[in-house]
Structure formats: C-alpha cells, structure tokens
C-alpha cells in the first residue's frame, strides 16, 4: 500500500507537467498562427497597393512620353521655322545680288551696243565712200570693196545680236524683280513665323499684338510646357510611391517568412511533444 500511495502522485505530477507544457506549446502555435495571418493580411494589402501604384506609374510614364514628344515636336517646328527663315534670307540675298549683277550687265550690254551702232554707222559711211570712189576710180581693189561690205554686214549683225542680248537682260531683270518680290514676301513671312514661335513675348513679358495666331501659339507653348512639367511631377510622385511600397512589401514579406518559419518550428515542436506525451 505504501508503494502505491507513493507512485500515484508522481505519475499525476508528470502528466500535469506534460499537459501544461503541451498547453503552452499550443498557445504559442496559436499566437504564431495569428501572427502569420496578420502579416499575410499586411502583405496582401501592400501587394494590392503596389499593383495600383505600378499601374499609376505605367500611366504616368505614358503621359510623360506624350508630353516629351509634344515638346520635341514643338522644338522641331521651331527649328524648321528657323531653317526656313535662314534659307529665305539666303535666297533673298542671292536674288538681290543677282538683281544688281543683271542691272550692271544690262548697262554694259547697252554700252557695247551703242559702240557697235556707232561702229556700224562709221563702216556704213566708209563703205558708201569707197563705193563712190570705186565708181570714179576703177583701180580701187574689188577686195577692198568686198572687205568693207562684209565689215558692214558683220557690224549690223553684231548690233542685231546685241539687241537680242539686251532684250534677254531686260527679260532676266524682270524675272529677277518678280523673284525678289516673291522671296521678300517669303522672307517676311518666315521671320514672322519664327518670331511668333521663338520670341512670342515682349521685353516686359506681355504678348505681342501682331496677330491672334501669335497669341494662340503662345497658349500652345504654355500648355505643352505645363503639361510636360505636370507629367514629370506625376511620374516622380508615382515612382517614389512604388519605391516606398516596394520597400514596405519586401520588409513585410521578410517578416511573414520569419513568422511562417517560426510557426512551422512551433508546430513541429508541439507535434513532437504531443507524441511523446501519448507514448509515456
């Protein structure tokens, strides 16, 4: 009887101790499970937020690309207007120079023609004189008569050719005058276009009042620049938001992994302790 009364309390104490240990392990497991659930909820929330922010970033990149292209297109238009102005200036200068050269050529042709006319008149008078002398003096050489006659014919032909040349210079001069007028108009229009695109405001910052179209161009410039600046700001904000939530999500995933590892360890420990208790 003595032995029996001593053994029963010991078994009872050992059983209660194991039960208390299992209860503690079970509580740890439940706490770990709750922790995993909480962290999983945080990860899910951050993942959803990350996807939303990434979509916003993608949209902001598209908007920034469009705004950048608009600025690039505007710069290209301004550069084209500048090239048009420069080419118009060159063309106008070339036509003006050609106009001066043509005028000088016309004067030279006129001078030469007058000299030829004078020479032809002198040769004609000399020819008439020689022919009269020939009629009075048969000894005068026929070759001389033929030579002076040919000289008269050549002189008249030269005068005719110079008249054609003079007419050509006048025709060329008329064409150049028309071209100069056209290039002048083109130059004026190209300068106005370039100034309206590149220098749309006065020194005091107010708009020029040359035309309504110039105000419209300035509005377009302002809208394009404002849209670009806004797109840059939105893109920067979206990028920062993605970076921030990515860091938070990475940290939450790390915590979740640690909690899952701890839960697995506690569950393994509880299972081992429970098996040991059942085996005793």
Secondary structure, 3 states (H helix, E strand, C coil): CHHHHHHHHHHHHHHHHHHHHHHHHHHHHHHHHHHHHHHHHHHHHHHHHHHHHHHHHHHHHHHHHHHHHHHHHHHHHHHHHHHHHHHHHHHHHHHHHHHHHHHHHHHHHHHHHHHHHHHHHHHHHHHHHHHHHHHHCCCCCHHHHHHHHHHHHHHHHHHHHHHHHHHHHHHHHHHHHHHHHHHHHHHHHHHHHHHHHHCCECCCCCECCCCHHHHHHHHHHHHHHHHHHHHHHHHHHHHHHHHHHHHHHHHHHHHHHHHHHHHHHHHHHHHHHHHHHHHC
